[in-house]
């Protein structure tokens, strides 16, 4: 069942168009990997989906309801939550407080503090620790937990493993795999590691210069085609697999 539908979305910064007529859909429970080199338009697309950056044109539908012009707050209430690059936690507040604040400002649903701790068990011993004193991997886990506390239908994860150690990345993806197995929440994940993106995602979208140039099952597409699209090594029409 289609949960999120994006049609001919255009967004930019002043005279720079960063997202160019992007169209895709996302089904309930699906994990979509969004890949592309720096400057491809991934973060602008995420910010536009989350409502913190305005669309120039195009439409965004969530459960067949248009949210293109809705504020970020209203999109959270409808079920879109973003884990931004850089985590942006409340550093002076404890992990528990960071999680509860999100729960108080989200929508009603199955995710509670107990549910988040069950899905992300590494957070349990950290509940009373100030967020500013956590490691990078711990902060990322808290940021994901905070987004879940808003009970999203669509979870946007920007640069999941950026700046993390290999051990932290492995632990984080173990927790995300658990989340993927037990939740109906759909996810869109920005990940620079192509092997990670291909292994974790049900489907991938590759962006180049603001456009989607490759889309499909990562195993059917193959790493070479994805790598070529990622680096713009071939002139590609939008390809589906």
Residue pairs with C-beta under 8 A, 6 or more apart in sequence:
1 27
1 28
2 25
2 26
2 27
3 26
3 27
3 28
3 30
3 62
3 63
3 153
3 154
3 186
4 25
4 26
4 49
4 60
4 61
4 62
4 80
4 153
4 154
4 186
5 25
5 26
5 59
5 60
5 61
5 64
6 22
6 23
6 24
6 25
6 49
6 58
6 59
6 60
6 61
7 23
7 58
7 59
7 61
8 21
8 22
8 23
8 57
8 58
8 59
9 19
9 21
9 22
9 23
9 45
9 48
9 55
9 57
9 58
9 59
9 60
10 17
10 19
10 20
10 21
10 22
10 55
10 56
10 57
10 58
11 17
11 18
11 19
11 44
11 45
11 47
11 48
11 53
11 54
11 55
11 56
12 18
12 19
12 44
12 56
13 44
17 56
17 210
18 41
18 44
18 45
18 210
19 41
19 44
19 45
19 48
19 210
20 41
20 209
20 210
20 211
21 58
21 211
22 41
22 45
22 58
22 207
22 210
22 211
22 212
23 58
23 212
24 32
24 205
24 212
24 215
26 32
26 154
26 186
26 188
27 186
28 153
28 184
28 186
29 183
29 184
29 185
29 186
30 186
30 187
30 202
30 203
31 180
31 186
31 187
31 188
31 189
31 200
31 201
31 202
31 203
32 186
32 187
32 188
32 189
32 201
32 202
32 203
32 204
32 205
33 188
33 189
33 191
33 197
33 198
33 200
33 201
33 203
33 204
33 205
33 218
34 42
34 45
34 46
34 188
34 189
34 190
34 191
34 204
34 205
34 207
35 42
35 190
35 191
35 192
35 194
35 197
35 204
35 205
35 206
35 207
35 226
35 230
36 42
36 206
36 207
36 208
36 230
37 208
37 230
37 231
37 232
39 209
40 207
40 208
40 209
40 210
41 207
41 209
41 210
41 211
42 158
42 190
42 207
43 85
43 158
43 159
43 190
44 53
45 207
46 82
46 84
46 156
46 158
46 188
46 190
47 53
47 82
48 54
48 55
48 60
49 60
49 80
49 82
49 154
49 156
49 188
50 72
50 75
50 80
50 81
50 82
50 156
51 67
51 70
51 71
51 72
51 73
51 74
51 75
51 80
52 72
52 82
55 68
55 69
58 68
59 66
59 68
60 66
60 67
60 68
61 67
62 75
62 78
62 79
62 80
62 153
62 154
63 78
63 79
63 153
65 78
67 74
67 75
67 78
67 80
70 78
73 105
76 105
76 106
76 107
76 150
76 152
77 106
77 107
78 107
78 153
79 107
79 151
79 152
79 153
79 154
80 152
80 153
80 154
80 156
81 106
81 147
81 148
81 150
81 152
81 154
81 155
81 156
82 147
82 155
82 156
82 158
83 140
83 143
83 144
83 146
83 147
83 155
83 156
83 157
83 158
83 160
84 143
84 158
85 158
85 159
85 162
85 190
87 139
87 140
87 142
87 143
88 143
89 98
89 131
89 132
89 139
89 142
89 143
89 146
90 97
90 98
90 101
90 131
91 130
91 131
91 132
92 130
92 131
92 132
93 101
93 130
93 131
94 127
94 128
94 129
94 130
94 131
95 123
95 126
95 127
95 128
95 129
95 131
95 134
95 142
96 113
96 127
96 128
98 131
98 142
98 146
99 113
99 116
99 123
99 142
99 145
99 146
99 149
100 113
100 149
101 146
102 146
102 147
102 149
102 150
103 111
103 112
103 113
103 149
103 150
105 150
106 149
106 150
106 151
106 152
107 150
107 151
108 151
109 151
110 151
111 148
111 149
111 150
111 151
112 149
113 149
115 148
116 123
116 145
116 148
116 149
117 123
117 124
117 127
117 145
119 145
119 148
119 175
119 178
119 179
119 182
119 183
120 141
120 144
120 145
120 148
120 175
120 179
121 175
122 138
122 141
122 171
122 175
123 138
123 141
123 142
123 145
126 134
126 138
126 142
131 139
131 142
134 142
135 168
136 163
136 164
136 165
136 168
137 164
137 165
137 167
137 168
137 169
137 171
137 172
140 160
140 164
140 168
140 172
141 172
141 175
144 155
144 157
144 175
144 176
144 179
147 155
148 155
148 179
148 185
152 185
153 185
153 186
154 185
154 186
154 187
154 188
155 185
155 186
155 187
155 188
156 187
156 188
157 187
157 188
157 189
157 190
158 190
159 190
159 191
159 192
160 172
160 173
160 176
160 189
160 190
160 191
160 196
161 168
161 169
161 172
161 173
161 191
161 192
161 193
161 196
162 192
164 172
169 193
169 196
173 196
173 200
176 200
177 200
179 185
180 187
180 200
189 197
189 200
189 201
191 197
191 200
194 223
194 226
194 227
194 230
195 223
197 204
197 218
198 204
198 218
198 219
198 223
198 226
199 218
201 218
202 217
203 215
203 216
203 217
203 218
204 214
204 215
204 216
204 217
204 218
204 221
204 226
205 212
205 214
205 215
206 212
206 213
206 214
206 215
206 226
206 229
206 230
207 213
208 229
208 230
208 232
208 236
209 232
211 238
212 238
213 229
213 236
213 237
213 238
213 239
214 221
214 225
214 226
214 229
214 236
214 238
214 239
215 238
215 239
215 240
215 241
216 239
216 240
216 241
217 241
218 226
220 241
221 239
221 241
225 239
227 233
228 234
228 236
229 236
229 239
